[in-house]
Amino acid sequence: MLRLSKRSVSTLLRSGDRSFRVAAAAGTSIHRSSPSSTVSSSLPLHFLIFSYGFLNLNPQLASDAKRGDAESRWYSSLTNGKCRRSESLAHLNMKTNWFMGYRNESSAAASDSSSQAPPPPPVEKYEYQAEVSRLMDLIVNSLYSNKEVFLRELISNASDALDKLRYLSVTDPELSKDAADLDIRIYADKENGVITLTDSGIGMTRQELVDCLGTIAQSGTAKFLTALKVLLDNKDAGGDNNLIGQFGVGFYSAFLVADRVTVSTKSPKSDKQYVWEGEEGSSSYTIKEETDPQLIIPRGTRITLHLKPDYKGFADPERVQKLVKNYSQFVSFPIYTWQEKGYTKEVEVDDDPAESKQDNQDDQAERKKKTKKVVERYWDWELTNETQPIWLRNSKEVTTEEYNEFYRKTFNEYLDPLASSHFTTEGEVEFRSILYVPPVSPMGKDDVVNQKTKNIRLYVKRVFISDDFDGELFPRYLSFIKGVVDSHDLPLNVSREILQESRIVRIMKKRLVKKAFDMILGISLSENREDYEKFWDNFGKHLKLGCIEDRENHKRLAPLLRFFSSQSENDMISLDEYVENMKAEQKAIYYVASDSITSAKNAPFLEKLLEKELEVLYLVEPIDEVAIQSLKSYKDKDFIDISKEDLDLGKCDKNEEKEAAAKKEFGQTCDWIKKRLGDKVASVQISSRLSSSPCVLVSGKFGWSANMERLMKAQSAGDTTSLEFMKGRRVFEINPDHSIIKNINAAYKSNPNDEDAMKAIDLMYDAALVSSGFTPENPAELGGKIYEMMDTALSGKWSSPEAQPQQHMAQSHNAELLEAEVVEPVEVDGKK
């Protein structure tokens, strides 16, 4: 609101300008809900004037402001005096939000009241209300997807309690005087469905029970770590401790399987032992003092789970032992479970009375009593875990036999691994790991896309978390790698079941992959060549898949690849060996893709290269061609497919004069053949890759090869539109030195329209189509052409010439017979 002094308003009125006087809306304020309030509040002074002092100078306006009819009026410097809103707007033909402002006259008096603002109303503060039973239900049923993790969480809490006691005992030895042993004991009562877990840790006072178990999501471990950091002058206390808890909800996982939980705890700081008890679905809990002398413990905590009827199977001692070995095998404190044991002993056997009487009669001498072996059963505590995991030991102190034994035991294998790698990563991310290369592929050689292999066991502070994280820690082409990873600061969710995406995970993945490659490279460089041949036979396709999916590691993948070649058809060679065998003038790595070594080495594309002794790689697996195309080059040598057009053999095959003469001689013949084949080929050219074949059909530089076209047709699910698009161009190349091509050239020069010559071209194209690896679109038509050509070539070659000699021989034989039958007359005694 703009206020003017009385003197200023009087001066303005005395100036005689009517436009100022008619705008005097004394003591009013702009109506905030009006659409024109924003505009009118920013108008110049000579357009709108609102003044409290102006009412005293103009009694008439003041009386108007006190009227109680609350009529809405507006004032403008463009009109004389006050105006009715509806009439003036129509007269001026103006919008309501231009050069005008609203005021409510009924609020004028309130606006002109005392300048002191009334005190603000008091602010009331409320606490968020949470329905505890609903919150517990979310924690129990939403955070954890696997019911059996309840034991892992309770053991982790017990381990934290023991660690706290160990830390505090350094400065206060009196805390650990009551019970010297630091251990965890689990008793399972299968008949009653009760599990009891007892630790000799720090325990809790009554107030700590309320704070830790009565306040959901308050972590006593996190609070202890904070206090420990302060105690150690704000140094990092998390690097050397094994405290696990951080979220404050692990204890409530007990309600996954139990409907009633009892916690009896004794702290060395208190003389009394307290019992906390809670039930599932209840929003309250009870705390009382323990008075039963038989239930008194010297120090620590005893948790009793009364299992639900559906989960009483967890109270089986053998199952408890299995869960401990799976999740808490490497907790830093001994874990004992109550197990049934047995030992063998000999007992006397009572003799049969009849046999005994007969024996006494036969032999009265002294004899030994009969015995038998029986197994005596008893129950006792059994150590279930190993407190020192192998990956925390110095790698120099661990033998190969120990690594192999750990591999077989952890992953249920019966064969020793091909290689292992034990390392510790420090710095930005700290973790320990042992990785293994298995000897065989468990899922089969053709399974290269299985992401859920459960081959990587993830531990956090020696507590097993999950084996479903291998997809996050390794790319899928390295999913065959097995091992364990133990870290202190992994970004897990509250239930510790989901590894969250973060920078730490990416760094860990990068270092794990590097170590895996180093391990595989070590196998390839081993003196025992059979080891890598065995590895390649099982996991070679995985590495080829890596060439397609992981461009960042091409330099690590390429030296590990192995292929057959034209100079090594029985033993695979590496790319390094190929480069070493290259000729000095050779500038590229040549390859040909086919379905077998036999078809590859007999392909017409190789003829000239074999003559020049240029080595060619044979890509005989479906994934090979895509993998090589993804690499593009190796050691500055480009990969070149010899089945595609514009093959350049460099200086190995340069004869410009011969090429020029061939083009001059057969140039028009090429055009004639192209005209006959039409759209089947993009062009017809003189070939530089043929020596014994008359012709070949090569693929375009940017299209599919014949091998790739065959593979894509086999994978097509009915939609052939993409196949037609990716087929690319086909180039028909002829060998000018072959007799067939010379005859075709002569046919063109003598009679270009000769029908037999046209049929010869068609048959030559179809033959090149098959020999080059393509699939003919109409095999029956191709067969008909071959039969027709055979009939022409073989017509009268054996039948007519064979019949003529037989007829001539028959005539000669008959003539001989006739001559033998003719008898000349002989004269005897002057008579015939």
Order of alpha helices (4+ residues) and beta strands (2+ residues): alpha-alpha-alpha-alpha-alpha-beta-beta-alpha-beta-alpha-alpha-alpha-beta-beta-alpha-alpha-beta-beta-beta-beta-alpha-beta-alpha-beta-alpha-beta-beta-beta-beta-alpha-beta-alpha-alpha-alpha-beta-beta-alpha-beta-alpha-alpha-beta-alpha-beta-beta-alpha-beta-beta-alpha-alpha-beta-alpha-alpha-alpha-alpha
